[in-house]
Amino acid sequence: MQTALKRQLLASWEDRQVHIGLDAALADVPAALRGVRPPGQPFTLWRLLEHQRLCLQDFLDYCRRPDYLEPPFPDGYWPAESAPPTETAWQVSCAACRRLLDEFAALIRDPATDLFAPLAARSPSDPPNAPPRTVLRQALACLDHTAYHLGQMVLLRRLLGLQA
């Protein structure tokens, strides 16, 4: 059963018929627009990109590190600045998001990964009697979270006059 479920998760991870991928959402964004907040919108592309990176790292660390402690919410999950400080910062963040998505897929693909085993890490935001999280729960939350913010990136691209 886990093998079939892992195949379904990985198919969702790579499915571009359902939603846009990270590379397409971030392709060809001029440096001058990466920190622009369109009227009526709370975010910039940079803030969403960095939020994705921070959250992907969080989802993975929760799975891989038994002693993991989540950063404070919301400050630990959002960058303070609206625009990337440098071109290099943008490129590094894009590459880190790609790498983290690949690492999560590798975790799912790993035959040693038990999707249903309770994870040792605990979150202060979990109710005291909540069941422990599992890799499956983290993977589903990560897929959902990533798709949600990719949709926001597509909206911002359109509002900034960029094709998605």
C-alpha positions as CSV (number, residue, x, y, z in Angstrom):
1,M,0.0,0.0,0.0
2,Q,2.8,2.5,0.8
3,T,4.4,1.9,-2.5
4,A,1.2,2.8,-4.3
5,L,0.6,5.8,-2.1
6,K,4.2,7.0,-2.6
7,R,3.7,6.8,-6.4
8,Q,0.5,8.9,-6.1
9,L,2.3,11.5,-3.9
10,L,5.2,11.7,-6.3
11,A,2.8,12.1,-9.3
12,S,1.2,15.0,-7.4
13,W,4.6,16.5,-6.7
14,E,5.4,16.6,-10.4
15,D,1.9,17.1,-11.9
16,R,1.9,20.2,-14.1
17,Q,-1.6,19.5,-15.5
18,V,-3.1,20.5,-12.1
19,H,-1.0,23.5,-11.3
20,I,2.0,25.5,-12.5
21,G,5.4,24.5,-11.3
22,L,7.8,26.7,-9.4
23,D,10.1,27.3,-12.4
24,A,7.2,28.5,-14.5
25,A,5.9,30.7,-11.7
26,L,9.3,32.4,-11.4
27,A,10.5,32.5,-15.0
28,D,11.6,35.7,-16.6
29,V,10.6,38.0,-13.7
30,P,12.5,41.3,-14.3
31,A,14.6,42.3,-11.2
32,A,12.7,45.6,-11.0
33,L,9.3,43.7,-10.5
34,R,10.4,41.2,-7.9
35,G,9.7,43.6,-5.0
36,V,6.7,45.3,-6.4
37,R,3.4,44.9,-4.4
38,P,0.5,45.4,-6.8
39,P,-2.4,47.6,-5.5
40,G,-4.7,45.6,-3.2
41,Q,-2.2,42.7,-2.8
42,P,-0.3,42.0,0.5
43,F,2.7,40.3,-1.1
44,T,5.5,40.7,-3.6
45,L,7.0,37.9,-5.6
46,W,10.1,38.0,-3.4
47,R,8.2,37.6,-0.2
48,L,6.2,34.7,-1.6
49,L,9.4,33.0,-2.9
50,E,11.2,33.4,0.4
51,H,8.1,32.3,2.3
52,Q,8.1,29.1,0.1
53,R,11.7,28.5,0.8
54,L,11.4,28.9,4.6
55,C,8.3,26.7,4.7
56,L,9.8,24.0,2.5
57,Q,12.8,23.9,4.9
58,D,10.4,23.7,7.8
59,F,8.3,20.8,6.4
60,L,11.5,18.9,5.6
61,D,13.2,19.6,8.9
62,Y,10.1,18.5,10.8
63,C,10.4,15.1,9.0
64,R,14.2,14.7,9.3
65,R,15.2,16.1,12.7
66,P,13.7,14.6,15.8
67,D,14.8,17.6,17.9
68,Y,13.4,20.1,15.4
69,L,11.7,23.2,16.8
70,E,9.6,25.3,14.5
71,P,10.5,29.0,14.1
72,P,8.1,31.5,15.7
73,F,5.0,32.2,13.7
74,P,4.6,34.3,11.6
75,D,8.0,36.0,11.7
76,G,10.0,32.9,11.2
77,Y,8.2,32.1,8.0
78,W,8.3,35.4,6.2
79,P,11.2,37.7,5.0
80,A,11.3,41.1,6.5
81,E,12.1,42.8,3.2
82,S,9.8,43.1,0.2
83,A,12.5,42.9,-2.5
84,P,15.5,40.7,-2.8
85,P,18.6,42.5,-1.7
86,T,20.6,41.3,-4.7
87,E,20.2,39.3,-7.9
88,T,22.2,36.6,-6.2
89,A,19.7,36.4,-3.3
90,W,16.9,35.8,-5.8
91,Q,18.9,33.1,-7.7
92,V,19.9,31.4,-4.4
93,S,16.3,31.4,-3.1
94,C,15.0,30.0,-6.4
95,A,17.6,27.2,-6.4
96,A,17.0,26.4,-2.7
97,C,13.2,26.0,-3.4
98,R,14.0,23.6,-6.3
99,R,16.5,21.7,-4.2
100,L,14.1,21.4,-1.2
101,L,11.2,20.2,-3.4
102,D,13.6,17.6,-4.8
103,E,14.7,16.6,-1.3
104,F,11.2,16.1,-0.2
105,A,10.4,14.0,-3.3
106,A,13.6,11.9,-2.4
107,L,12.3,11.5,1.1
108,I,9.0,10.1,-0.2
109,R,10.7,7.9,-2.7
110,D,13.1,6.4,-0.1
111,P,12.1,2.8,0.6
112,A,13.1,3.4,4.3
113,T,10.5,6.2,4.7
114,D,7.4,5.0,6.5
115,L,4.7,7.5,5.5
116,F,2.6,6.6,8.6
117,A,5.3,6.4,11.3
118,P,4.9,9.1,14.0
119,L,7.5,11.8,13.8
120,A,9.4,12.7,16.9
121,A,9.4,16.4,16.4
122,R,6.5,18.3,18.0
123,S,5.1,21.7,17.3
124,P,4.1,24.2,20.0
125,S,1.1,25.0,17.8
126,D,-0.1,21.3,18.1
127,P,-2.8,20.8,20.7
128,P,-1.4,18.7,23.6
129,N,-3.5,15.7,22.8
130,A,-3.0,15.9,19.0
131,P,-1.6,12.7,17.4
132,P,2.0,13.0,16.2
133,R,2.5,14.2,12.6
134,T,3.7,11.8,10.0
135,V,5.7,12.2,6.7
136,L,2.4,11.7,4.9
137,R,0.8,14.6,6.8
138,Q,3.8,16.8,6.2
139,A,3.9,15.8,2.5
140,L,0.2,16.6,2.0
141,A,0.5,19.9,3.8
142,C,3.6,20.8,1.8
143,L,1.8,20.0,-1.5
144,D,-1.2,22.1,-0.5
145,H,0.9,25.0,0.8
146,T,3.1,25.1,-2.3
147,A,0.2,25.0,-4.7
148,Y,-1.6,27.7,-2.8
149,H,1.3,30.1,-3.0
150,L,2.2,29.2,-6.6
151,G,-1.4,30.4,-7.4
152,Q,-0.6,33.6,-5.6
153,M,2.6,34.0,-7.7
154,V,0.6,33.5,-10.9
155,L,-1.9,36.2,-9.8
156,L,1.0,38.6,-9.0
157,R,2.6,37.9,-12.3
158,R,-0.6,38.8,-14.1
159,L,-1.1,42.0,-12.1
160,L,2.5,43.0,-12.9
161,G,1.8,42.5,-16.6
162,L,3.8,39.2,-16.9
163,Q,2.6,36.1,-18.6
164,A,2.3,33.0,-16.4
